[in-house]
């Protein structure tokens, strides 16, 4: 059986003396446990690797540069910006769009889907006075559209929350699938196998996580089969 190669966007961690390129193991486990083979896409070292991938996982991380969506960071609301990570996400999303390869965006990943397509983000949810009810690091999400993936998920369920930014404007070709108050929590493309979630399903290991990652694998398998036929 052919391996399903999934490109996973790396993130950066720095301490006093070192800089690390890293991906949390929970992302990788949710791919390998379902028979997919992850390959880490590092900044500046990804262009020749993208064509080798059958699908992509754009993971969470620090904030995007507001310049991507024609805003500034004058108030310092966007934190720990690294333009080379923005370029990595942008290149992955563009390649996935051009080739129609499946793409799953998580947390920063859903924001990258919007910003790469020229749509704005809320740089800080509390500063924007958005209704975003939650208790600690958890809140519910409500389904608002029955897209192919969303239709497999419950109408309402609990998720985790680790973000202070969110999608403000829906990118072209996408519909909103889940919300929490004023905050967009899920989006899905109407014709391409691209979808994003604001929460972190890889950390929950629940039935919703199983549905999301299994559906992603189905889409990758469908892409590979079409390519071979």
C-alpha positions as CSV (number, residue, x, y, z in Angstrom):
1,X,0.0,0.0,0.0
2,X,1.3,3.4,-1.0
3,X,2.3,5.7,1.9
4,X,0.3,8.8,2.4
5,X,2.8,11.6,2.8
6,X,1.6,14.6,4.8
7,X,3.6,17.8,4.9
8,X,3.4,19.4,8.4
9,X,4.4,23.0,8.9
10,X,7.1,23.4,11.5
11,X,7.1,26.1,14.2
12,X,10.0,27.9,16.0
13,X,10.9,27.9,19.7
14,X,13.6,30.0,21.1
15,X,15.3,30.0,24.5
16,X,18.3,32.0,25.9
17,X,20.8,30.1,23.8
18,X,19.1,28.0,21.1
19,X,16.5,28.1,18.4
20,X,14.5,25.0,17.7
21,X,12.4,23.9,14.8
22,X,9.6,21.8,16.2
23,X,6.2,20.1,15.8
24,X,4.3,18.9,18.8
25,X,4.1,15.1,18.8
26,X,0.3,15.2,19.2
27,X,0.0,16.4,15.6
28,X,2.2,13.6,14.4
29,X,0.5,10.9,16.4
30,X,-2.9,11.8,14.9
31,X,-1.4,11.2,11.5
32,X,0.7,8.1,12.1
33,X,-2.0,6.4,14.2
34,X,-4.2,6.5,11.1
35,X,-1.6,5.3,8.7
36,X,-0.3,8.6,7.3
37,X,3.4,9.5,7.2
38,X,4.3,13.0,8.3
39,X,7.2,15.0,6.8
40,X,8.1,18.2,8.6
41,X,8.3,21.3,6.4
42,X,11.0,23.7,7.7
43,X,11.3,27.4,6.9
44,X,13.4,28.1,3.8
45,X,13.6,24.3,3.1
46,X,10.3,23.3,1.7
47,X,9.9,24.2,-2.0
48,X,11.3,20.9,-3.4
49,X,9.3,18.9,-0.8
50,X,5.8,20.2,-1.5
51,X,5.3,18.2,-4.7
52,X,6.2,15.0,-2.8
53,X,3.3,15.5,-0.3
54,X,-0.2,14.1,-0.8
55,X,-1.8,16.5,1.8
56,X,-0.9,19.1,4.3
57,X,-1.4,19.9,8.0
58,X,-1.0,23.6,8.9
59,X,-0.6,23.6,12.7
60,X,-1.0,26.1,15.5
61,X,1.6,28.7,16.5
62,X,2.3,32.4,17.2
63,X,0.5,35.3,15.5
64,X,0.6,36.2,11.8
65,X,2.0,39.5,10.5
66,X,-1.0,41.8,10.0
67,X,0.7,43.1,6.8
68,X,-0.6,39.9,5.2
69,X,-4.2,41.2,5.5
70,X,-3.4,44.9,4.9
71,X,-3.3,46.0,8.6
72,X,-0.6,47.2,10.9
73,X,0.5,46.1,14.3
74,X,0.8,49.6,15.8
75,X,-0.9,48.6,19.0
76,X,1.3,45.5,19.4
77,X,-1.7,43.2,19.5
78,X,-0.1,40.5,17.3
79,X,2.7,38.7,19.2
80,X,5.9,36.9,18.2
81,X,5.6,37.5,14.5
82,X,8.0,35.6,12.2
83,X,7.6,36.5,8.6
84,X,9.4,33.3,7.4
85,X,6.7,31.2,9.1
86,X,4.0,33.2,7.4
87,X,5.8,32.6,4.0
88,X,5.9,28.9,4.8
89,X,2.1,28.7,5.5
90,X,1.4,30.8,2.5
91,X,3.4,28.6,0.2
92,X,1.8,25.4,1.5
93,X,-1.7,26.8,1.1
94,X,-1.0,28.1,-2.4
95,X,0.4,24.7,-3.4
96,X,-2.5,22.9,-1.9
97,X,-4.9,25.2,-3.8
98,X,-3.2,24.9,-7.1
99,X,-2.9,21.1,-6.9
100,X,-6.2,20.4,-5.1
101,X,-4.4,18.5,-2.4
102,X,-6.2,18.1,1.0
103,X,-5.3,20.6,3.7
104,X,-6.3,20.8,7.3
105,X,-5.6,24.0,9.3
106,X,-5.6,24.0,13.1
107,X,-5.7,27.2,15.2
108,X,-3.1,29.4,13.5
109,X,-3.8,27.2,10.5
110,X,-7.4,28.4,10.1
111,X,-6.1,32.0,10.4
112,X,-3.5,31.3,7.8
113,X,-6.2,30.1,5.4
114,X,-8.0,33.5,5.8
115,X,-4.9,35.7,5.7
116,X,-3.3,34.0,2.8
117,X,-6.5,34.6,0.8
118,X,-6.3,38.3,1.7
119,X,-9.0,38.3,4.5
120,X,-8.7,40.0,7.8
121,X,-8.3,38.6,11.3
122,X,-9.3,40.0,14.6
123,X,-5.9,40.7,16.2
124,X,-7.2,40.4,19.7
125,X,-10.6,39.0,20.7
126,X,-11.0,40.9,24.0
127,X,-9.9,44.2,22.4
128,X,-12.5,43.7,19.7
129,X,-15.2,43.1,22.3
130,X,-16.3,39.9,20.7
131,X,-18.8,37.6,22.4
132,X,-16.7,34.5,23.0
133,X,-18.1,32.7,26.1
134,X,-15.8,30.1,27.7
135,X,-14.9,28.6,31.0
136,X,-11.1,28.3,31.5
137,X,-9.7,26.7,28.3
138,X,-13.0,25.1,27.1
139,X,-16.2,26.2,25.4
140,X,-18.9,24.8,23.1
141,X,-19.1,25.2,19.4
142,X,-22.4,25.3,17.4
143,X,-22.7,23.9,13.8
144,X,-24.1,26.4,11.3
145,X,-23.6,24.6,8.0
146,X,-23.8,20.9,7.0
147,X,-20.7,20.6,4.8
148,X,-19.3,17.2,4.0
149,X,-17.0,17.2,7.1
150,X,-19.3,19.2,9.4
151,X,-22.2,16.8,8.7
152,X,-20.3,14.0,10.4
153,X,-19.8,16.0,13.6
154,X,-22.4,16.8,16.3
155,X,-24.6,19.8,16.2
156,X,-23.0,21.1,19.4
157,X,-20.0,19.9,21.5
158,X,-17.2,21.1,23.8
159,X,-13.8,22.0,22.5
160,X,-10.6,23.5,23.9
161,X,-9.5,27.1,23.3
162,X,-5.9,28.5,23.3
163,X,-6.2,31.6,21.0
164,X,-6.6,35.3,21.2
165,X,-7.0,35.9,17.5
166,X,-9.6,34.6,15.0
167,X,-10.9,34.9,11.5
168,X,-12.8,38.2,10.9
169,X,-13.6,37.8,7.2
170,X,-14.4,34.5,5.5
171,X,-12.0,33.7,2.6
172,X,-13.5,33.3,-0.8
173,X,-14.9,29.8,-1.5
174,X,-15.3,28.9,2.1
175,X,-18.3,28.6,4.4
176,X,-18.4,28.8,8.2
177,X,-19.1,25.5,9.8
178,X,-18.9,26.1,13.5
179,X,-19.1,29.2,15.7
180,X,-18.8,30.2,19.4
181,X,-20.6,33.4,20.0
182,X,-19.1,36.0,17.6
183,X,-16.1,33.8,16.8
184,X,-15.7,31.6,13.7
185,X,-14.5,28.2,15.0
186,X,-14.6,26.2,11.8
187,X,-14.5,26.8,8.0
188,X,-14.7,24.5,5.0
189,X,-14.1,25.1,1.3
190,X,-17.1,24.4,-1.0
191,X,-15.1,22.7,-3.8
192,X,-11.6,22.0,-2.5
193,X,-10.6,19.6,0.3
194,X,-9.6,22.4,2.6
195,X,-10.9,23.0,6.1
196,X,-9.8,24.6,9.3
197,X,-10.7,24.6,13.0
198,X,-9.9,27.3,15.6
199,X,-9.6,24.7,18.4
200,X,-7.0,22.0,18.8
201,X,-8.6,18.6,18.0
202,X,-5.2,16.9,18.2
203,X,-5.1,17.6,22.0
204,X,-8.6,16.2,22.8
205,X,-8.4,12.6,21.6
206,X,-12.2,12.4,21.5
207,X,-14.8,11.2,19.0
208,X,-14.7,14.5,17.1
209,X,-10.9,14.2,16.8
210,X,-11.4,10.7,15.3
211,X,-13.9,12.1,12.8
212,X,-11.8,15.1,11.7
213,X,-8.5,13.2,11.2
214,X,-10.2,10.1,9.6
215,X,-12.0,12.4,7.2
216,X,-8.7,14.1,6.3
217,X,-7.2,10.7,5.6
218,X,-10.2,9.8,3.4
219,X,-9.6,13.0,1.4
220,X,-5.9,12.2,1.0
221,X,-6.7,8.7,-0.2
222,X,-9.2,10.0,-2.7
223,X,-6.6,12.5,-4.0
224,X,-4.0,9.8,-4.4
225,X,-6.4,7.4,-6.1
226,X,-7.5,10.1,-8.6
227,X,-3.8,10.9,-9.3
228,X,-3.1,7.2,-10.1
229,X,-6.1,6.7,-12.4
